[in-house]
């Protein structure tokens, strides 16, 4: 998918190399003084210098150079067309709606360092640059993209932010018919194995996460959404809505909801580093074929 050409003054390394991009809902104010403070907070360098002004700023810190671009235009030349080609509905929505972008790109270092280390540094700075105007985070080298939320921000500060973006933190939302054979099989499996979820929930530890998937509607639209489970009583599942509805009105992420066990069509829970369940997720992924932004040559 074709994206807008970057500022002509940007380096070749930044254009094709190690970088992360924030898609923004509106243009962002950023000057050298503010950026220097964010760099100090993110990296705690021995020495830092920030030069230039928006749309192009340069960071020199501890023998490394990075380029920051702060562009008051969509990242893609035709965002609506790009969005139309994306099956994941939340990503399609933010790609269509973004109006600006901000990137941090590695240029050079006085000593040879692995790309993973550069992504770690960029991830920590991008996390400091995140704000309420952030819609998505993109890794240009691979096209990996993920909708921005607090979990993404936290993940950017951890071991491998580039890998993080290639995997959905939450289940993907796509248009797939309930009559699709793979979806019907997945729902049947989830319902058949529901006792596994209940048994695990009754023995849960404080660090485990439990979610179910169920339909919600407003009379005009129906969406299948995930719910973070807080209790199961008398064939009723209680919990909090896991994401903002795309079409259903009058509901918001985080609000308390209840679902009849018979209406549940998938479940998943964490067990250590493993994820159990998520039968419809696999069906969706087989149909969707991945979450990356695929750029045309």
C-alpha positions in Angstrom: 0.0 0.0 0.0 1.4 3.3 -1.0 2.2 5.8 1.7 2.9 9.5 1.4 6.5 10.4 0.6 8.4 11.6 3.7 10.1 15.0 3.9 12.8 15.2 1.3 15.4 16.1 4.0 14.9 12.8 5.8 17.8 10.3 5.6 17.8 7.2 3.5 18.3 5.1 6.7 15.3 6.6 8.3 13.1 6.1 5.2 13.9 2.4 4.8 15.4 1.4 8.2 14.5 1.1 11.8 11.6 3.3 12.8 8.2 3.5 14.4 5.3 5.7 13.4 2.3 7.1 15.3 -0.8 7.8 13.3 -2.5 10.8 14.9 -6.1 12.1 14.9 -4.8 15.7 14.5 -1.5 17.5 14.0 0.8 17.6 17.0 2.8 20.5 18.4 6.4 19.5 19.1 9.5 21.6 19.5 13.1 20.9 20.4 12.8 21.8 24.0 9.7 19.6 24.6 11.3 16.7 22.6 14.6 17.0 24.7 12.5 16.6 27.9 10.8 13.5 26.5 14.2 12.0 25.5 15.6 12.6 29.0 12.6 10.9 30.5 12.6 7.9 28.0 16.4 7.2 27.8 18.1 9.1 30.7 21.1 9.7 28.4 24.4 11.1 29.6 24.1 13.9 27.0 21.4 14.9 24.6 21.1 17.6 21.9 17.9 18.2 19.9 18.1 20.3 16.7 15.7 21.6 14.2 12.0 22.2 14.3 8.8 20.5 13.1 8.4 18.9 10.7 12.0 17.6 11.1 14.0 17.3 14.3 17.3 15.5 15.0 18.3 13.9 18.3 21.9 13.3 19.2 22.2 11.2 22.4 25.1 9.1 23.7 26.7 8.7 20.3 23.4 7.9 18.5 21.4 10.0 16.0 17.7 9.8 15.4 15.3 11.7 13.2 11.8 12.7 14.3 9.3 13.7 11.7 6.1 15.5 12.7 3.9 15.7 9.6 0.6 17.5 9.3 -0.9 15.2 6.7 -2.0 11.6 6.5 0.7 9.0 6.4 -0.8 7.3 3.4 -1.5 9.1 0.1 -5.0 7.7 -0.1 -6.0 6.7 3.5 -9.6 5.9 2.5 -8.4 3.5 -0.1 -5.9 1.9 2.2 -8.6 1.5 4.9 -11.0 -0.2 2.4 -8.3 -2.8 1.7 -8.0 -3.7 5.4 -10.2 -6.4 6.8 -9.5 -5.7 10.4 -12.3 -3.1 11.2 -10.7 -1.2 14.0 -7.5 -0.7 12.0 -9.5 0.3 8.9 -11.3 2.9 11.0 -8.2 4.5 12.5 -6.4 4.5 9.1 -9.3 6.2 7.5 -9.6 8.8 10.3 -5.9 9.7 11.0 -4.9 13.2 9.9 -1.3 13.4 10.9 1.7 11.3 11.8 4.9 11.4 13.9 7.8 9.0 13.5 11.1 8.2 15.3 13.8 6.7 13.1 17.3 5.5 13.8 20.1 7.1 11.6 23.5 6.1 13.0 25.5 5.1 16.0 29.2 5.5 16.9 29.3 1.8 17.7 27.6 -1.2 16.0 24.4 -2.1 17.8 21.7 -4.7 17.0 18.4 -3.5 15.5 16.5 -4.9 18.5 18.4 -2.5 20.8 17.4 0.4 18.5 13.8 -0.6 18.5 13.9 -0.8 22.3 15.1 2.8 22.4 12.6 4.0 19.8 9.8 2.2 21.5 10.5 3.9 24.8 10.6 7.3 23.2 7.4 6.6 21.1 5.7 5.7 24.4 6.6 9.1 25.8 5.2 10.7 22.6 1.9 8.9 22.9 -1.1 10.9 23.9 -4.9 11.0 23.5 -4.5 11.9 19.8 -2.8 8.5 19.0 -4.8 6.1 16.9 -2.3 3.4 15.8 1.4 2.5 15.9 3.1 1.3 12.7 6.5 -0.3 11.9 7.3 0.7 8.3 9.9 -2.0 7.7 7.4 -4.8 8.0 4.1 -3.0 7.7 3.0 -4.3 11.1 0.4 -2.1 12.6 -1.8 -2.2 15.7 -4.5 0.0 17.2 -3.2 2.2 20.0 -4.3 1.7 23.6 -2.7 1.6 27.0 -1.5 -2.0 26.6 0.3 -1.0 23.4 1.9 1.9 25.2 3.1 -0.3 28.0 4.4 -2.9 25.5 6.4 -0.3 23.6 8.6 0.1 26.7 9.3 -3.6 26.9 11.7 -6.1 25.2 10.7 -6.0 21.5 8.2 -3.3 20.4 8.6 -4.3 16.7 7.4 -7.8 17.4 4.6 -6.4 19.6 3.0 -4.6 16.7 2.8 -7.7 14.5 0.5 -9.4 17.0 -2.9 -8.1 18.0 -3.1 -7.4 21.7 -6.9 -7.9 21.5 -8.8 -10.2 19.2 -9.1 -8.9 15.6 -12.4 -7.5 14.5 -13.4 -8.5 10.9 -16.5 -9.0 8.9 -17.0 -12.8 8.7 -20.3 -14.5 8.3 -21.5 -16.6 11.2 -22.5 -19.2 8.6 -18.8 -19.6 7.5 -17.9 -23.2 8.1 -14.8 -22.4 10.1 -16.7 -19.9 12.3 -19.5 -22.4 13.0 -17.0 -25.1 13.9 -15.1 -22.6 16.2 -18.3 -21.6 18.0 -19.4 -25.2 18.5 -16.0 -26.0 19.9 -16.1 -23.1 22.3 -19.6 -24.0 23.6 -18.6 -27.7 23.9 -15.6 -26.9 26.0 -17.2 -24.1 28.1 -16.7 -26.2 31.3 -12.9 -25.8 30.9 -13.3 -22.0 31.1 -15.6 -22.3 34.2 -13.2 -24.6 36.0 -10.2 -22.4 35.3 -12.1 -19.3 36.3 -13.0 -20.9 39.7 -9.3 -21.7 40.3 -8.0 -18.4 38.9 -5.0 -16.5 40.2 -4.8 -12.7 40.4 -2.6 -12.4 37.3 -4.9 -14.3 34.9 -7.2 -12.7 32.4 -10.5 -14.2 31.4 -12.7 -13.1 28.5 -15.7 -14.2 26.6 -17.1 -13.2 23.2 -20.9 -12.4 22.7 -23.2 -10.4 20.5 -24.4 -6.9 21.5 -26.9 -4.8 19.6 -28.8 -1.5 19.6 -31.7 -2.4 17.4 -30.0 -1.5 14.2 -26.6 -3.0 14.5 -25.1 -6.1 16.1 -21.4 -6.6 17.0 -19.6 -9.5 18.5 -17.4 -8.1 21.3 -15.1 -9.4 24.0 -15.9 -9.0 27.7 -13.4 -9.2 30.5 -15.2 -11.7 32.9 -15.5 -10.7 36.6 -18.1 -13.3 37.7 -20.2 -16.2 36.6 -23.5 -16.8 38.5 -26.6 -18.8 37.6 -25.8 -19.1 33.9 -25.1 -15.3 33.7 -21.6 -14.0 32.8 -20.7 -10.6 34.3 -17.9 -8.5 33.1 -16.6 -5.3 31.4 -16.8 -4.5 27.7 -13.3 -5.0 26.2 -13.4 -2.5 23.3 -15.2 0.5 21.9 -18.1 -0.6 19.6 -17.6 0.3 15.9 -21.4 0.6 15.1 -23.5 -0.2 18.2 -24.6 3.0 19.9 -25.0 3.6 23.6 -22.1 1.3 24.7 -18.6 2.1 25.7 -15.4 0.2 26.5 -15.1 -0.6 30.2 -18.8 -0.5 31.0 -20.3 -3.3 33.0 -22.4 -5.8 31.0 -23.9 -9.2 31.5 -24.3 -12.1 29.0 -26.3 -15.3 29.2 -24.1 -18.4 28.9 -26.1 -19.5 25.9 -25.2 -16.3 24.0 -21.5 -16.8 24.5 -19.8 -17.9 21.3 -16.1 -18.0 22.3 -13.8 -17.7 25.4 -10.2 -17.4 26.2 -8.0 -17.0 29.3 -4.3 -16.7 30.1 -2.3 -19.4 31.7 1.2 -18.3 32.3 2.5 -17.1 28.9 0.0 -19.3 27.1 -3.5 -18.4 25.9 -6.2 -21.0 26.1 -9.3 -20.9 23.9 -9.9 -18.2 21.3 -11.4 -20.6 18.8 -13.0 -17.9 16.7 -9.8 -15.9 16.7 -8.1 -18.7 14.7 -11.0 -18.9 12.3 -10.8 -15.1 11.8 -7.1 -15.2 11.3 -7.4 -18.0 8.7 -9.9 -15.8 6.8 -8.1 -12.5 7.4 -4.7 -13.7 6.5 -2.7 -11.4 8.8 -2.8 -7.9 10.2 0.0 -6.1 8.4 -0.4 -3.1 6.1 0.6 -4.6 2.8 2.3 -2.0 0.6 2.1 -2.1 -3.2 5.4 -2.3 -5.0 
